[in-house]
Amino acid sequence: MADSSIIFQADSHQPGSFIDVNEGSGIGTVLRRQDRTDFNSIGYGTLDMSDGDAIPRGTVGQVGFVNGYNLLGDGYAQLLLGWDNIGNGNYCLVNGISNDTFGGGCVVVGAALSNQGGNAMGIFGQANTLPAGNQYGLQVGNGTTSSIGSRVLNAITRSDAFRVYNRGANNGAIEAPSITNAIINSVGSKALVSKEYVDKIYRKVQGDLIRVGQTTIPLMNQQNNVFENYIQLSLTPTVSDNFLISLAYLWSMDIGSQNFIGRLKVDDGVTTETIDFIQEPKDTGGLGILVDTLAGGVIGAQINTGTSTRVPEQFSFNKDLIAGTTYTIALDWAGTAINSEATIYQAQIWVEQKTII
């Protein structure tokens, strides 16, 4: 062992040889060729084989190992490697380029990664997010950085491909923040899927007071063969799949010799698919109720429905819908005679994804 009072000279070059020094924190081991005036005072039991041009560099941590370029550390039992990395956590491994860690018991390997104080974490990839509360046990960054050819990488955008929680309310949860249904489909049949992908799409809409001046959910159309819209649903699927489109409504009409006409439309912005329902009233007796009238999309005066009859109808059919396409699904209605009190009391449209491709 060398005497602890040995001081290196800048021109002392014997490649591959080591020497023990005490720079104030106990005996550590360094390369003989290092100009120690550019380095932090080495900690007890640490081996520093690093190089660089940053001042200062090196580690003051104890019982560690340092080997790379422009490394700066202050952690106990730390393995600090790579290029332009900062390691200020105990019991940590840091490797790669332009990473930093300020937590304990961590592994940080990649580019432009950062641990802002979380303990017992593994961080990989590049440009990870900086989580509030340091609640991740495993994190894989997939953000963007400055050029890989640069000596120092800077995170341009920070994002994560994968996270495992190991503390807090979400302890044990796993998530893939950057995954999308389109990415899963593009990978193929062996791809792991997200909850978003597995969850079937379901949307519904029902009659409500949505028009200016509307005071009743039931609406009456007094026109002859002129359709009015009762409800409509807009849907933009996130996956291409087969969907079940369903319609239910409650209706009446006060002229038994004429027909009530319902019409379901599915419009994708290019083509419109139409399904018509023609129904004949069987009983027009009993007392009606006052409901708003609708003509040209405008609410008019209230008129009595003229009958206590309420006829329920329901219809469903399957249709392939394309991801990213906006579909408008609408229920229109009319009567085949003027002043026939063709009325819808309530209606609902719902769309349910049936299979996963």
ABEGO torsion letter per residue (X at the ends): XBBAABBBBAABBBBGBBBBBBAGAEBBBBBAABBAAABBBBBBGBBBABBEABOBBEBABBGBBBBEBGBBBBBBGBBBBEBGBBBABBGBBBBEBGBBBABBGBBBBEBGBBBAGBBGBBBBEBGBBBBBGGABABBBBABBBBBAABABBBBABBBBABBBBABEAABGBBBBAABBAAAAAAAEAABBBBAAAABBBBBBBBBBBABBGBABABBBBABBGBBBBABBBBBBBABBBBBBBBBBBBBBBABAABBBBBBBBBBAGABBBBBBBBBBBABABEBBBBBBBBBGGBBBBBBBAGBABBBBBBBBBBBBBBBGBBBBBBBBBBBABBGAGBBBABBBBBBBBABBX
